Amino acid sequence: MKTDNTELFERLPVRRSVIKLVIPTVISQMVTVVYNMADTFFIGQMDDPNQVAAATLAMPPFVMLTGIANLFGIGGSSLISRSLGAGDRDRAKRCAAFSIWTATAVAFVYGLLMYLLRPVLFPLLGTDSATYGFCSDYVLWTIGIGAVPTVLNACLAHLVRAEGYAKEASLGIALGGVLNILLDPLFIFPLGLGVAGAAVATMLSNLIALGYFIWLLSKNGNSTVIKFTPKNYSLKHGVPKETLLVGFPSFILILMGTFSNLVLNKMVVSYSNQAIAGMGIAKKIDMLAFAIANGMTQGVLPLIGYNYAARNYVRMRSAIKTAFGYSLIVATAGAVFLFVGAVPVLRFFIDDKETVEYGQHFLKTICITCPAISVTMMTISIFQATGQKAKPMVLSIFRKGGFDVPFMFIMDRLAGVNGIPWATPISDMLAMCTALVLFLPYWRKLKKEISV
């Protein structure tokens, strides 16, 4: 690992800097989605909608691990990149230590509580007698035992990326994804573990990926501000406040998304397990488009934050325009592909006519707002990169939970199960409009700063 990324942040042509940061991050995000889809694919090969439904119902509490990782990882990444841009390596070290150790503690407590409280929580998720046991097995391994490695794996990727090492961060994430894809069929079929096998594979792959990050940072201990040394841990100098407030919108985005999925699951499962299975597969497929948007925003965040702190607003604006353009092009292409290929893609996962029928309708409906999602996510990331708190918080709440949950009830009442997915494009378009209302004045302000 090289020790200096000043060239990348300050002098390399903006398009090349954006590409070098974004492409590895997008790839790692896509690999993460692919390995989540691999769980669904291999479970679906048993042609048991109950096991597919159980994995779908267990997904919201599992996704909350990403929320915890984002709280400390994105918040820490923003502060580290801004500290490096301002030349303050000591503050960057304190931020890294705070993010790592606090994330570990929170993940451990969350995993323990989720498993102990499953008799109370699982009925709220929408489980019934056919799915409760499968859901319990999945949560034991992915959350009860796997919470800490899952959170730290993602958190460390964010922190490493803050120093400009996008390839190294993405390699760690990709390693976990590839291992999960390889381990899934082994544990599900030869060992006969079914949905529990998919969960064990997920836990082990994240544990090994965490081992990679520990090795990477230990090997390069003198050249990185990201260290496991407890002496760097500090609750002073404004580090906890700045890290948590900047990272909180990303946590809220996941929290509200989890709340939204819980409402959606409860609503759809009331129709049939085939409906919830089809919806679950469709949402995982659509996550590919979301992963691209998310990867581009996370990848460019350190570049924006660094140049913001260095007051290089010309380069910062150029990075924002470039990232916006790339994100919109790719998101639009993804939407077209998913809409046209909905049916064959669904059949690839499960050969159950009723499940495929539900799934293709869900997928065609929710994929059309991929471009809108890319605009909203990029706007949130820009505000986080520059240390703003209120604006990304508002957008995070509106994007999931704030708009879509009320529309779910409205559309369910108007058109039943086929109307429910329309809440997603309606809410995403409203969230994009809100993002533009908040972003455009800030964009004009940056332009004035340059002309001064």
C-alpha positions as CSV (number, residue, x, y, z in Angstrom):
1,M,0.0,0.0,0.0
2,K,1.4,3.4,-0.9
3,T,1.6,6.0,1.8
4,D,0.5,9.1,0.0
5,N,-2.7,9.8,-2.0
6,T,-2.1,13.5,-2.4
7,E,-1.8,13.0,-6.2
8,L,-5.2,11.3,-6.3
9,F,-7.0,13.9,-4.2
10,E,-5.2,17.1,-5.4
11,R,-3.6,16.8,-8.8
12,L,-4.9,13.9,-10.9
13,P,-7.5,14.9,-13.5
14,V,-10.9,14.8,-11.9
15,R,-12.4,12.2,-14.2
16,R,-9.5,9.8,-13.5
17,S,-9.8,10.5,-9.7
18,V,-13.5,9.8,-9.7
19,I,-13.1,6.6,-11.8
20,K,-10.2,5.3,-9.6
21,L,-12.3,5.8,-6.5
22,V,-15.8,4.9,-7.8
23,I,-15.2,1.8,-10.0
24,P,-13.7,-0.4,-7.2
25,T,-16.4,0.8,-4.8
26,V,-19.2,0.0,-7.3
27,I,-17.7,-3.4,-7.9
28,S,-17.6,-4.2,-4.2
29,Q,-21.1,-3.0,-3.7
30,M,-22.3,-5.2,-6.6
31,V,-20.4,-8.2,-5.3
32,T,-22.2,-7.6,-1.9
33,V,-25.6,-7.7,-3.6
34,V,-24.6,-10.7,-5.7
35,Y,-23.7,-12.7,-2.7
36,N,-27.0,-11.7,-1.1
37,M,-28.7,-12.8,-4.2
38,A,-26.7,-16.0,-4.2
39,D,-28.4,-16.8,-0.8
40,T,-31.8,-16.3,-2.5
41,F,-30.8,-18.2,-5.6
42,F,-29.5,-21.3,-3.8
43,I,-32.4,-21.3,-1.3
44,G,-34.8,-20.9,-4.2
45,Q,-33.3,-24.1,-5.9
46,M,-35.0,-26.1,-3.2
47,D,-38.4,-24.8,-4.6
48,D,-39.6,-24.1,-1.1
49,P,-41.3,-20.7,-0.9
50,N,-41.4,-20.9,2.9
51,Q,-37.6,-20.9,3.1
52,V,-37.3,-18.1,0.6
53,A,-39.9,-16.2,2.6
54,A,-38.0,-16.8,5.8
55,A,-34.8,-15.4,4.4
56,T,-36.8,-12.4,3.1
57,L,-38.4,-11.8,6.5
58,A,-35.1,-12.0,8.3
59,M,-33.5,-9.5,5.9
60,P,-34.6,-6.3,7.7
61,P,-32.8,-7.0,11.0
62,F,-29.8,-8.2,9.1
63,V,-29.7,-5.1,7.0
64,M,-29.6,-3.0,10.2
65,L,-26.0,-4.3,10.6
66,T,-25.2,-2.2,7.5
67,G,-26.8,0.7,9.2
68,I,-24.5,0.3,12.2
69,A,-21.5,0.0,9.9
70,N,-22.6,3.1,8.0
71,L,-23.1,5.1,11.2
72,F,-19.5,4.7,12.2
73,G,-18.0,4.0,8.7
74,I,-19.4,6.8,6.7
75,G,-19.3,9.3,9.6
76,G,-15.7,8.3,10.2
77,S,-14.8,8.3,6.6
78,S,-16.1,11.9,6.2
79,L,-14.2,13.2,9.2
80,I,-11.0,11.3,8.3
81,S,-11.0,12.7,4.7
82,R,-11.7,16.2,5.9
83,S,-9.0,15.9,8.6
84,L,-6.5,14.7,6.1
85,G,-7.5,17.6,3.7
86,A,-6.8,20.0,6.6
87,G,-3.5,18.3,7.5
88,D,-4.7,17.0,10.9
89,R,-3.5,13.3,11.0
90,D,-3.9,13.1,14.8
91,R,-7.6,13.8,14.6
92,A,-8.0,11.3,11.8
93,K,-6.4,8.6,14.0
94,R,-8.7,9.4,16.9
95,C,-11.7,9.2,14.6
96,A,-10.6,5.9,13.2
97,A,-10.1,4.3,16.7
98,F,-13.5,5.7,17.9
99,S,-15.3,4.3,14.8
100,I,-13.7,0.8,15.1
101,W,-14.1,0.2,18.8
102,T,-17.6,1.7,19.2
103,A,-18.9,-0.1,16.2
104,T,-17.6,-3.4,17.7
105,A,-19.4,-2.8,21.0
106,V,-22.7,-1.7,19.3
107,A,-22.7,-4.7,16.9
108,F,-22.1,-7.2,19.8
109,V,-25.0,-5.8,21.8
110,Y,-27.3,-5.7,18.8
111,G,-26.6,-9.3,17.8
112,L,-27.1,-10.5,21.3
113,L,-30.4,-8.7,21.8
114,M,-31.8,-9.7,18.4
115,Y,-31.3,-13.4,19.1
116,L,-32.6,-13.3,22.7
117,L,-35.7,-11.3,21.8
118,R,-36.6,-13.4,18.7
119,P,-39.9,-14.8,20.3
120,V,-41.1,-11.2,20.6
121,L,-39.6,-9.8,17.4
122,F,-40.2,-12.5,14.8
123,P,-44.0,-12.3,14.9
124,L,-43.6,-8.5,14.2
125,L,-41.4,-9.4,11.2
126,G,-44.4,-11.4,9.8
127,T,-43.3,-15.0,10.5
128,D,-45.8,-17.8,10.9
129,S,-45.6,-21.4,11.9
130,A,-44.1,-22.3,8.5
131,T,-41.3,-19.7,8.5
132,Y,-40.5,-19.1,12.2
133,G,-37.9,-22.0,12.5
134,F,-36.2,-21.1,9.3
135,C,-36.0,-17.4,10.3
136,S,-34.6,-18.3,13.7
137,D,-31.8,-20.4,12.1
138,Y,-30.9,-17.6,9.7
139,V,-30.8,-14.9,12.4
140,L,-28.7,-17.1,14.8
141,W,-25.8,-17.3,12.3
142,T,-26.0,-14.0,10.5
143,I,-26.8,-11.7,13.4
144,G,-26.5,-13.5,16.7
145,I,-23.0,-14.8,15.9
146,G,-22.1,-12.8,12.8
147,A,-23.0,-9.2,13.9
148,V,-19.4,-8.1,14.8
149,P,-17.6,-9.4,11.7
150,T,-20.3,-8.2,9.4
151,V,-20.3,-4.6,10.9
152,L,-16.5,-4.3,11.1
153,N,-16.0,-5.7,7.6
154,A,-18.1,-2.9,6.1
155,C,-17.0,-0.2,8.6
156,L,-13.3,-0.8,7.8
157,A,-14.0,-0.7,4.1
158,H,-15.4,2.9,4.5
159,L,-12.4,4.0,6.7
160,V,-9.8,2.6,4.3
161,R,-11.5,4.2,1.4
162,A,-11.3,7.6,3.2
163,E,-7.5,7.5,2.7
164,G,-8.0,7.0,-1.0
165,Y,-7.4,3.2,-1.0
166,A,-10.6,2.3,-2.8
167,K,-9.1,-0.9,-4.5
168,E,-8.0,-2.3,-1.1
169,A,-11.3,-1.6,0.5
170,S,-13.2,-3.1,-2.4
171,L,-11.0,-6.2,-2.4
172,G,-12.0,-6.9,1.2
173,I,-15.7,-6.6,0.5
174,A,-15.3,-8.6,-2.7
175,L,-13.4,-11.3,-0.9
176,G,-16.4,-11.8,1.5
177,G,-18.8,-11.8,-1.4
178,V,-17.0,-14.4,-3.5
179,L,-16.5,-16.7,-0.5
180,N,-20.2,-16.5,0.3
181,I,-21.1,-17.5,-3.2
182,L,-18.7,-20.5,-3.1
183,L,-19.8,-21.6,0.4
184,D,-23.5,-21.3,-0.1
185,P,-24.1,-24.4,-2.2
186,L,-21.7,-26.4,0.0
187,F,-23.6,-25.7,3.2
188,I,-27.1,-25.7,1.7
189,F,-27.0,-28.9,-0.4
190,P,-24.3,-31.5,0.5
191,L,-24.5,-30.7,4.2
192,G,-28.3,-30.4,4.0
193,L,-28.6,-27.3,6.1
194,G,-31.0,-25.4,3.8
195,V,-31.5,-21.7,4.8
196,A,-29.3,-22.2,7.9
197,G,-26.5,-23.2,5.5
198,A,-26.8,-19.9,3.7
199,A,-26.6,-18.1,7.0
200,V,-23.5,-20.0,8.1
201,A,-21.8,-19.2,4.7
202,T,-22.6,-15.5,5.2
203,M,-21.1,-15.4,8.7
204,L,-17.9,-17.2,7.7
205,S,-17.4,-15.1,4.6
206,N,-17.7,-11.9,6.6
207,L,-15.3,-13.3,9.3
208,I,-12.6,-14.1,6.7
209,A,-13.1,-10.7,5.0
210,L,-12.6,-9.0,8.4
211,G,-9.4,-11.0,8.8
212,Y,-8.2,-9.5,5.5
213,F,-8.7,-6.0,6.8
214,I,-7.0,-6.7,10.1
215,W,-4.0,-8.1,8.2
216,L,-4.0,-5.2,5.7
217,L,-4.0,-2.5,8.5
218,S,-1.5,-4.4,10.6
219,K,0.9,-4.8,7.7
220,N,0.7,-1.1,6.9
221,G,0.5,0.2,10.5
222,N,3.0,3.0,10.0
223,S,1.5,4.4,6.8
224,T,-2.2,4.6,7.8
225,V,-4.1,6.6,10.3
226,I,-6.5,3.7,10.8
227,K,-5.2,1.7,13.7
228,F,-6.6,-0.7,16.3
229,T,-4.5,0.8,19.1
230,P,-6.8,1.5,22.0
231,K,-4.7,4.5,23.1
232,N,-6.0,6.4,20.1
233,Y,-9.6,6.0,21.3
234,S,-11.0,9.3,22.5
235,L,-14.3,10.8,23.4
236,K,-12.9,14.3,23.3
237,H,-12.0,16.8,20.6
238,G,-15.4,16.6,19.1
239,V,-14.7,13.3,17.4
240,P,-17.8,11.4,18.6
241,K,-20.1,14.2,17.9
242,E,-18.8,14.9,14.4
243,T,-18.6,11.2,13.5
244,L,-22.1,10.3,14.7
245,L,-23.9,13.3,13.4
246,V,-22.5,13.0,9.9
247,G,-23.0,9.2,9.9
248,F,-26.4,9.3,11.5
249,P,-28.3,10.1,8.2
250,S,-26.8,6.9,6.7
251,F,-28.0,5.0,9.7
252,I,-31.4,6.6,9.5
253,L,-31.6,5.7,5.8
254,I,-31.1,2.0,6.7
255,L,-33.3,2.2,9.8
256,M,-36.2,3.8,7.8
257,G,-35.5,1.3,5.0
258,T,-35.8,-1.5,7.5
259,F,-39.1,0.0,8.9
260,S,-40.4,0.3,5.3
261,N,-39.5,-3.3,4.6
262,L,-41.1,-4.5,7.8
263,V,-44.4,-2.7,6.8
264,L,-44.1,-4.0,3.2
265,N,-43.4,-7.6,4.4
266,K,-46.3,-7.6,6.8
267,M,-48.6,-6.2,4.1
268,V,-47.5,-8.6,1.4
269,V,-47.3,-11.8,3.5
270,S,-51.0,-11.3,4.4
271,Y,-51.7,-12.3,0.8
272,S,-49.5,-15.4,0.5
273,N,-46.0,-16.8,1.1
274,Q,-45.6,-16.9,-2.7
275,A,-46.2,-13.1,-2.8
276,I,-43.6,-12.4,-0.1
277,A,-41.1,-14.7,-1.8
278,G,-41.6,-13.0,-5.2
279,M,-41.3,-9.6,-3.7
280,G,-38.2,-10.6,-1.8
281,I,-36.5,-11.9,-4.9
282,A,-37.5,-8.7,-6.9
283,K,-36.1,-6.4,-4.2
284,K,-32.8,-8.3,-4.1
285,I,-32.5,-8.0,-7.9
286,D,-33.3,-4.3,-7.8
287,M,-30.6,-3.9,-5.2
288,L,-28.1,-4.2,-8.0
289,A,-29.2,-0.8,-9.3
290,F,-29.1,0.6,-5.8
291,A,-25.7,-0.8,-5.2
292,I,-24.3,1.0,-8.3
293,A,-25.8,4.3,-7.0
294,N,-24.6,3.7,-3.5
295,G,-21.1,2.6,-4.7
296,M,-20.7,5.8,-6.8
297,T,-21.7,8.1,-3.9
298,Q,-19.5,6.3,-1.3
299,G,-16.6,6.2,-3.7
300,V,-16.6,9.9,-4.5
301,L,-17.2,11.0,-0.9
302,P,-13.5,11.2,0.2
303,L,-12.6,13.2,-2.9
304,I,-15.3,15.7,-2.2
305,G,-14.6,15.9,1.5
306,Y,-10.9,16.3,1.1
307,N,-11.2,19.2,-1.4
308,Y,-13.9,20.8,0.6
309,A,-11.6,20.9,3.7
310,A,-8.7,22.1,1.5
311,R,-11.1,24.8,0.1
312,N,-10.4,23.7,-3.5
313,Y,-14.0,24.4,-4.5
314,V,-13.3,24.3,-8.3
315,R,-12.0,20.7,-8.0
316,M,-14.9,19.8,-5.7
317,R,-17.6,21.1,-8.1
318,S,-15.9,19.2,-10.9
319,A,-15.9,16.0,-8.9
320,I,-19.6,16.4,-8.1
321,K,-20.6,17.1,-11.7
322,T,-18.6,14.1,-13.0
323,A,-20.0,11.7,-10.4
324,F,-23.6,12.9,-11.0
325,G,-23.2,12.3,-14.7
326,Y,-21.8,8.8,-14.4
327,S,-24.3,7.8,-11.8
328,L,-27.3,8.9,-13.9
329,I,-26.1,7.1,-17.1
330,V,-25.5,3.8,-15.3
331,A,-28.7,4.0,-13.2
332,T,-30.8,4.6,-16.4
333,A,-29.2,1.6,-18.2
334,G,-29.8,-0.6,-15.1
335,A,-33.5,0.4,-15.0
336,V,-34.0,-0.5,-18.7
337,F,-32.2,-3.8,-18.3
338,L,-34.3,-4.9,-15.2
339,F,-37.6,-3.8,-16.7
340,V,-37.0,-5.7,-20.0
341,G,-35.5,-8.8,-18.4
342,A,-37.8,-9.1,-15.4
343,V,-39.4,-12.4,-16.2
344,P,-36.3,-14.4,-17.2
345,V,-34.3,-13.0,-14.3
346,L,-37.0,-14.0,-11.8
347,R,-37.2,-17.5,-13.3
348,F,-33.4,-17.8,-12.9
349,F,-34.0,-17.7,-9.1
350,I,-37.1,-19.9,-8.6
351,D,-39.3,-22.1,-10.8
352,D,-42.6,-21.4,-9.1
353,K,-45.2,-19.9,-11.5
354,E,-47.1,-17.9,-8.8
355,T,-43.9,-16.6,-7.2
356,V,-42.5,-15.5,-10.6
357,E,-45.8,-13.8,-11.4
358,Y,-45.7,-11.7,-8.3
359,G,-42.0,-11.1,-8.5
360,Q,-41.9,-9.8,-12.1
361,H,-44.7,-7.3,-11.3
362,F,-42.8,-6.0,-8.3
363,L,-39.5,-5.7,-10.2
364,K,-40.9,-3.9,-13.2
365,T,-42.6,-1.4,-10.9
366,I,-39.8,-0.6,-8.5
367,C,-36.9,-0.5,-11.0
368,I,-38.2,2.5,-12.9
369,T,-36.9,4.9,-10.3
370,C,-33.3,3.9,-10.4
371,P,-32.2,7.3,-11.8
372,A,-34.2,9.1,-9.1
373,I,-32.4,7.1,-6.4
374,S,-29.0,8.0,-7.9
375,V,-29.8,11.7,-7.6
376,T,-31.0,11.4,-4.0
377,M,-28.1,9.2,-2.9
378,M,-25.5,11.5,-4.5
379,T,-27.0,14.5,-2.8
380,I,-27.0,12.8,0.6
381,S,-23.3,11.9,0.1
382,I,-22.3,15.4,-0.9
383,F,-23.9,16.8,2.2
384,Q,-22.2,14.2,4.3
385,A,-18.8,14.8,2.7
386,T,-19.0,18.4,3.6
387,G,-20.0,17.8,7.2
388,Q,-23.6,18.8,7.0
389,K,-26.1,17.1,9.3
390,A,-29.7,18.3,8.9
391,K,-30.1,18.1,5.1
392,P,-28.9,14.5,4.7
393,M,-31.1,13.6,7.7
394,V,-34.2,15.0,6.1
395,L,-33.5,13.2,2.8
396,S,-32.8,9.9,4.6
397,I,-36.1,10.1,6.4
398,F,-38.1,11.1,3.3
399,R,-36.5,8.5,1.0
400,K,-37.6,5.5,3.1
401,G,-40.4,5.5,5.6
402,G,-41.4,9.1,5.3
403,F,-43.0,8.9,1.9
404,D,-43.4,5.3,0.9
405,V,-45.1,3.8,4.0
406,P,-48.1,6.1,3.8
407,F,-48.4,5.4,0.1
408,M,-48.2,1.6,0.8
409,F,-51.4,1.8,2.8
410,I,-53.0,4.0,0.1
411,M,-52.1,1.8,-2.8
412,D,-53.0,-1.4,-0.9
413,R,-56.4,0.0,-0.3
414,L,-56.8,1.1,-3.9
415,A,-55.3,-1.9,-5.8
416,G,-54.4,-4.6,-3.3
417,V,-51.1,-6.5,-3.6
418,N,-50.5,-5.3,-7.2
419,G,-50.8,-1.7,-6.0
420,I,-48.4,-1.9,-3.1
421,P,-45.1,-1.7,-5.1
422,W,-46.2,1.6,-6.7
423,A,-45.5,3.3,-3.4
424,T,-41.7,2.9,-4.2
425,P,-41.6,5.0,-7.5
426,I,-44.0,7.6,-6.0
427,S,-41.8,8.1,-2.9
428,D,-38.5,8.0,-4.8
429,M,-39.7,10.7,-7.2
430,L,-40.8,12.9,-4.2
431,A,-37.5,12.3,-2.5
432,M,-35.5,13.3,-5.6
433,C,-37.5,16.5,-5.9
434,T,-36.8,17.3,-2.2
435,A,-33.1,16.5,-2.8
436,L,-32.9,19.0,-5.7
437,V,-34.7,21.7,-3.7
438,L,-32.0,21.3,-1.0
439,F,-29.0,20.9,-3.3
440,L,-29.4,23.6,-5.9
441,P,-29.1,26.6,-3.4
442,Y,-25.9,24.9,-2.0
443,W,-24.6,24.5,-5.6
444,R,-25.1,28.1,-6.3
445,K,-23.4,29.0,-3.0
446,L,-20.3,27.0,-4.0
447,K,-20.2,28.9,-7.4
448,K,-20.2,32.2,-5.5
449,E,-17.3,31.0,-3.3
450,I,-15.2,30.3,-6.4
451,S,-15.9,33.8,-7.9
452,V,-14.9,35.6,-4.6
